[in-house]
Amino acid sequence: MMAKILMVIAALLALQLATSRVVWASDPSPLQDFCVADNSSKVFVNGFVCKSMDDVKAEDFFTYGLDKPGNTINKLGSNVRAVNVNTIPGLNTLGISMARIDFAPRGLNPPHTHPRATEILTMLEGELYVGFVTSNIGQTNRLFTKILKKGDVFVFPQGLVHFQFNRGHTRVIAIATLSSQNPGTITVANTVFGSKPSISDEVLAKAFQVDRKIVDRLQAQF
């Protein structure tokens, strides 16, 4: 009898732990109608302090200009205009953000990850080659790819490395929606080869199984 009771208790604890992990994996749920971020506050918290309800105005929930194309004259040929809690203070605690992404012909949004959000990409114009790579499963990192056209939608799971590439000769426009007010972006190349201070070229040469001169050349690009 005691063994059965202990098994039930263990099962309940396991369920509670599993449920808690689900909660921790996303932005905290709002406990009121809204909590407009007070960017003037010096208090450091996980997220933002709420602005006084008396000071909240419609502009706190508003931005503009997403109808304008982003400047894609750069090395990558792409431009990401993020709309998150730093752009719209009213997004604080609401667990969502978005971005307009413009691609020049042959433009690339390079391999990157959003540590705090799942991404849903919606195609508005043109065609993209997109993909994501799974985490280390055994000895395999599986690649999933798809060609997207106008009206298509694709999901990039939270935390997984993914990319978008315009293989064509016309411009591309896409809208990304993310499941966090502040999803964060870790661009793989910039992180590995452009950190300050730099990661030792000996470390990177061994990790990538290349000569240290190649690593030095790559680090010089950042």
C-alpha positions as CSV (number, residue, x, y, z in Angstrom):
1,M,0.0,0.0,0.0
2,M,2.8,2.4,1.0
3,A,4.6,1.6,-2.3
4,K,1.5,2.6,-4.3
5,I,1.2,5.9,-2.4
6,L,4.8,6.7,-3.0
7,M,4.4,5.9,-6.7
8,V,1.4,8.3,-6.9
9,I,3.3,11.0,-5.1
10,A,6.3,10.5,-7.5
11,A,3.9,10.7,-10.5
12,L,2.4,14.0,-9.2
13,L,5.8,15.5,-8.6
14,A,6.9,14.5,-12.1
15,L,3.7,16.0,-13.6
16,Q,4.3,19.2,-11.7
17,L,7.9,19.4,-12.8
18,A,6.9,18.8,-16.4
19,T,4.2,21.5,-16.2
20,S,6.6,24.0,-14.6
21,R,9.0,23.5,-17.5
22,V,6.3,24.3,-20.0
23,V,5.6,27.6,-18.1
24,W,9.2,28.5,-17.8
25,A,9.7,28.0,-21.6
26,S,7.6,31.0,-22.6
27,D,6.9,34.6,-21.6
28,P,5.0,35.0,-18.3
29,S,1.2,35.4,-18.8
30,P,-0.3,38.8,-18.1
31,L,-2.1,39.2,-14.8
32,Q,-3.9,42.4,-15.9
33,D,-5.3,43.9,-19.2
34,F,-1.9,45.2,-20.1
35,C,1.4,46.3,-18.7
36,V,2.9,49.0,-20.9
37,A,6.7,49.0,-20.6
38,D,8.1,52.0,-18.7
39,N,11.4,52.6,-20.5
40,S,12.3,55.4,-18.1
41,S,12.3,53.2,-15.1
42,K,15.8,52.3,-13.6
43,V,14.4,49.2,-11.9
44,F,16.0,46.1,-13.5
45,V,13.5,43.2,-13.8
46,N,13.0,40.2,-16.1
47,G,11.0,42.2,-18.7
48,F,9.9,45.8,-18.0
49,V,8.2,47.6,-15.2
50,C,4.6,48.7,-15.9
51,K,3.9,52.3,-16.7
52,S,1.2,53.9,-14.6
53,M,-2.3,53.3,-16.0
54,D,-2.9,57.1,-15.9
55,D,0.1,57.6,-18.2
56,V,-0.8,55.0,-20.8
57,K,-2.0,56.3,-24.2
58,A,-2.9,54.8,-27.6
59,E,0.6,55.5,-29.0
60,D,2.0,52.9,-26.6
61,F,0.3,50.2,-28.7
62,F,1.2,51.6,-32.1
63,T,4.0,51.8,-34.7
64,Y,4.1,52.6,-38.4
65,G,6.1,52.3,-41.5
66,L,5.9,48.5,-42.3
67,D,4.6,49.4,-45.7
68,K,8.0,50.8,-46.6
69,P,10.8,48.5,-47.9
70,G,13.8,48.0,-45.8
71,N,17.3,49.0,-47.0
72,T,18.9,45.8,-48.4
73,I,22.1,47.4,-49.6
74,N,24.5,45.5,-47.4
75,K,26.7,42.4,-47.5
76,L,23.8,40.0,-46.9
77,G,21.3,41.7,-49.1
78,S,18.5,41.6,-46.5
79,N,16.9,43.8,-43.9
80,V,14.9,42.9,-40.8
81,R,12.7,45.5,-39.2
82,A,11.7,44.1,-35.8
83,V,8.5,45.2,-34.0
84,N,8.9,44.1,-30.4
85,V,8.5,45.5,-26.9
86,N,11.3,48.0,-27.6
87,T,9.2,49.3,-30.5
88,I,5.7,49.0,-29.0
89,P,5.9,49.3,-25.2
90,G,2.3,47.9,-25.1
91,L,3.7,44.5,-26.1
92,N,5.1,44.0,-22.6
93,T,3.8,40.7,-21.1
94,L,1.8,39.9,-24.2
95,G,4.2,37.3,-25.5
96,I,4.3,38.2,-29.1
97,S,6.3,40.3,-31.7
98,M,6.8,40.5,-35.4
99,A,9.2,41.6,-38.1
100,R,9.2,42.7,-41.7
101,I,12.0,41.0,-43.7
102,D,13.1,42.4,-47.1
103,F,15.4,40.5,-49.4
104,A,17.3,41.8,-52.4
105,P,17.9,39.3,-55.3
106,R,20.2,36.6,-53.8
107,G,19.7,38.1,-50.4
108,L,20.2,36.0,-47.2
109,N,18.9,36.1,-43.7
110,P,21.8,34.0,-42.4
111,P,21.7,31.0,-40.1
112,H,20.5,32.3,-36.7
113,T,18.3,31.3,-33.7
114,H,15.7,32.9,-31.5
115,P,16.5,31.6,-28.0
116,R,13.1,32.7,-26.6
117,A,10.6,32.2,-29.4
118,T,9.1,30.1,-32.1
119,E,8.8,31.9,-35.5
120,I,6.1,31.7,-38.1
121,L,7.1,33.1,-41.5
122,T,4.4,34.3,-43.9
123,M,5.4,35.1,-47.5
124,L,4.0,38.3,-49.0
125,E,5.9,38.6,-52.2
126,G,8.5,36.5,-54.1
127,E,10.1,33.1,-53.4
128,L,12.4,31.9,-50.6
129,Y,14.4,28.8,-49.8
130,V,14.2,28.3,-46.1
131,G,15.2,25.7,-43.6
132,F,16.1,24.8,-40.0
133,V,18.4,22.2,-38.4
134,T,17.5,20.0,-35.4
135,S,19.5,19.9,-32.2
136,N,22.1,17.2,-31.6
137,I,20.1,13.9,-31.9
138,G,22.7,11.2,-31.6
139,Q,25.2,12.0,-34.3
140,T,22.7,13.6,-36.6
141,N,21.6,17.2,-37.1
142,R,18.7,16.9,-39.5
143,L,18.0,19.6,-42.0
144,F,14.4,20.5,-43.0
145,T,14.0,22.8,-46.1
146,K,11.2,24.2,-48.2
147,I,10.7,26.5,-51.1
148,L,8.1,29.1,-50.1
149,K,6.0,31.2,-52.5
150,K,3.5,34.1,-52.0
151,G,0.9,33.1,-49.4
152,D,2.9,30.2,-47.9
153,V,3.6,29.8,-44.2
154,F,6.5,28.0,-42.5
155,V,7.3,27.4,-38.8
156,F,10.8,27.5,-37.2
157,P,10.7,25.8,-33.8
158,Q,12.1,27.8,-30.8
159,G,15.8,27.8,-30.4
160,L,16.7,25.9,-33.6
161,V,19.1,27.3,-36.1
162,H,17.3,28.5,-39.3
163,F,17.8,30.6,-42.4
164,Q,16.0,32.2,-45.3
165,F,17.6,32.7,-48.8
166,N,16.3,34.5,-51.9
167,R,17.7,32.4,-54.7
168,G,15.8,34.4,-57.4
169,H,16.4,37.7,-59.2
170,T,13.5,39.7,-57.8
171,R,12.8,41.2,-54.4
172,V,11.1,39.2,-51.6
173,I,9.0,40.4,-48.7
174,A,8.0,38.3,-45.7
175,I,6.4,38.8,-42.3
176,A,7.8,36.9,-39.3
177,T,5.6,36.5,-36.1
178,L,7.4,35.4,-32.9
179,S,6.0,34.0,-29.7
180,S,7.9,36.4,-27.4
181,Q,7.8,40.1,-26.8
182,N,11.6,40.0,-27.0
183,P,12.7,36.8,-28.8
184,G,16.4,37.6,-29.1
185,T,18.5,36.8,-32.1
186,I,21.8,34.8,-32.2
187,T,23.4,35.0,-35.6
188,V,25.7,32.0,-35.8
189,A,28.6,33.5,-37.9
190,N,28.6,36.7,-35.9
191,T,28.5,34.9,-32.6
192,V,31.3,32.4,-33.4
193,F,33.6,34.6,-35.5
194,G,32.7,38.1,-34.3
195,S,32.6,37.9,-30.5
196,K,34.4,40.5,-28.4
197,P,36.9,39.5,-27.3
198,S,37.5,36.9,-30.0
199,I,37.2,33.2,-29.4
200,S,40.7,31.6,-29.6
201,D,41.5,30.7,-33.2
202,E,43.0,27.4,-31.8
203,V,39.6,26.6,-30.3
204,L,37.7,27.4,-33.6
205,A,40.2,25.6,-35.8
206,K,39.8,22.4,-33.8
207,A,36.0,22.8,-33.7
208,F,35.7,23.3,-37.4
209,Q,38.6,21.0,-38.3
210,V,40.3,23.7,-40.4
211,D,43.6,25.6,-40.4
212,R,44.0,28.5,-38.0
213,K,44.7,30.8,-40.9
214,I,41.2,30.1,-42.2
215,V,39.7,31.0,-38.8
216,D,41.8,34.2,-38.7
217,R,40.5,35.2,-42.2
218,L,36.9,34.6,-41.1
219,Q,37.3,36.5,-37.9
220,A,38.7,39.4,-39.9
221,Q,35.3,39.7,-41.7
222,F,33.6,40.7,-38.4
